[in-house]
Amino acid sequence: MNQYGRRAHDHWQKHLPSQFAEIADPTTFFAEMGENIATQVRELAEEIAGPDQRGEGFMGKLGRLNRARQEAEHTVMAETLPEPEADRRADRTEP
């Protein structure tokens, strides 16, 4: 299981315990989810980073690629991980 699968596993276990308990094979479920997240992060990071910049040095490129990866990770994880159960219950009770 990759880092994204572990993060998703921990999120579900902590914030979605009833849904987590229903997963028949958590290891496989989160390993597959982690691979899907990694693919999405890689594709989005490439999109965000864009092409190499003229005159861009090694450190400039490294910084650009790291920022793109971080932004992609944040975006994909926010879109992929469900809201905690407590937050969903609060949303339903608000007028």
PLY file of the C-alpha trace (Angstrom):
ply
format ascii 1.0
element vertex 95
property float x
property float y
property float z
element edge 94
property int vertex1
property int vertex2
end_header
0.00 0.00 0.00
1.45 3.37 -0.98
1.43 6.61 1.04
-1.92 7.71 -0.41
-3.54 4.39 0.43
-2.23 4.63 4.00
-3.52 8.20 4.32
-6.94 7.18 2.99
-6.98 4.13 5.30
-6.19 6.26 8.34
-8.78 8.88 7.33
-11.56 6.32 6.93
-10.60 4.46 10.10
-10.61 7.67 12.16
-13.40 9.71 10.55
-15.66 7.08 8.94
-15.60 4.15 11.36
-18.97 2.67 10.39
-18.13 2.73 6.67
-14.63 1.42 7.38
-16.10 -1.52 9.28
-18.14 -2.50 6.21
-15.08 -2.89 3.95
-14.54 -6.62 3.45
-10.84 -6.39 2.53
-9.39 -3.04 3.68
-5.86 -3.89 2.53
-6.91 -4.44 -1.08
-9.46 -1.61 -1.04
-6.98 0.99 0.15
-4.09 -0.36 -1.92
-6.21 0.09 -5.05
-7.44 3.49 -3.88
-3.85 4.55 -3.23
-2.80 3.55 -6.75
-5.72 5.48 -8.24
-4.87 8.54 -6.17
-1.19 8.31 -7.18
-2.18 8.25 -10.85
-4.48 11.25 -10.44
-1.82 13.18 -8.49
0.83 12.46 -11.12
-1.43 13.54 -14.00
-2.64 16.69 -12.26
0.88 17.64 -11.12
2.11 17.39 -14.72
-0.76 19.61 -15.82
-0.14 22.18 -13.09
3.63 22.24 -13.61
3.35 22.76 -17.33
6.31 22.67 -19.70
9.87 23.51 -18.75
10.53 27.23 -18.62
13.16 28.83 -20.79
16.25 29.60 -18.72
14.89 27.70 -15.72
17.69 26.29 -13.62
17.69 23.02 -11.73
16.50 24.54 -8.44
13.79 26.55 -10.17
12.48 23.46 -11.92
12.67 21.42 -8.73
10.66 24.06 -6.87
8.06 24.28 -9.64
7.62 20.52 -9.77
7.42 20.20 -5.98
4.80 22.96 -5.74
2.79 21.32 -8.51
2.91 17.93 -6.77
1.87 19.43 -3.43
-1.03 21.29 -5.01
-2.09 18.15 -6.89
-1.92 16.03 -3.71
-4.03 18.54 -1.81
-6.62 18.77 -4.59
-6.92 15.04 -5.24
-7.05 14.09 -1.56
-9.71 16.74 -0.87
-11.79 15.43 -3.77
-11.26 11.74 -2.97
-11.61 11.45 0.79
-15.19 11.61 2.07
-16.17 14.08 4.76
-16.02 12.76 8.32
-19.26 11.19 9.54
-19.69 13.87 12.21
-19.52 16.64 9.58
-22.13 14.94 7.42
-24.51 14.56 10.35
-24.08 18.25 11.22
-24.79 19.24 7.60
-28.06 17.32 7.61
-29.30 18.96 10.82
-28.67 22.53 9.67
-31.74 24.37 8.32
0 1
1 2
2 3
3 4
4 5
5 6
6 7
7 8
8 9
9 10
10 11
11 12
12 13
13 14
14 15
15 16
16 17
17 18
18 19
19 20
20 21
21 22
22 23
23 24
24 25
25 26
26 27
27 28
28 29
29 30
30 31
31 32
32 33
33 34
34 35
35 36
36 37
37 38
38 39
39 40
40 41
41 42
42 43
43 44
44 45
45 46
46 47
47 48
48 49
49 50
50 51
51 52
52 53
53 54
54 55
55 56
56 57
57 58
58 59
59 60
60 61
61 62
62 63
63 64
64 65
65 66
66 67
67 68
68 69
69 70
70 71
71 72
72 73
73 74
74 75
75 76
76 77
77 78
78 79
79 80
80 81
81 82
82 83
83 84
84 85
85 86
86 87
87 88
88 89
89 90
90 91
91 92
92 93
93 94
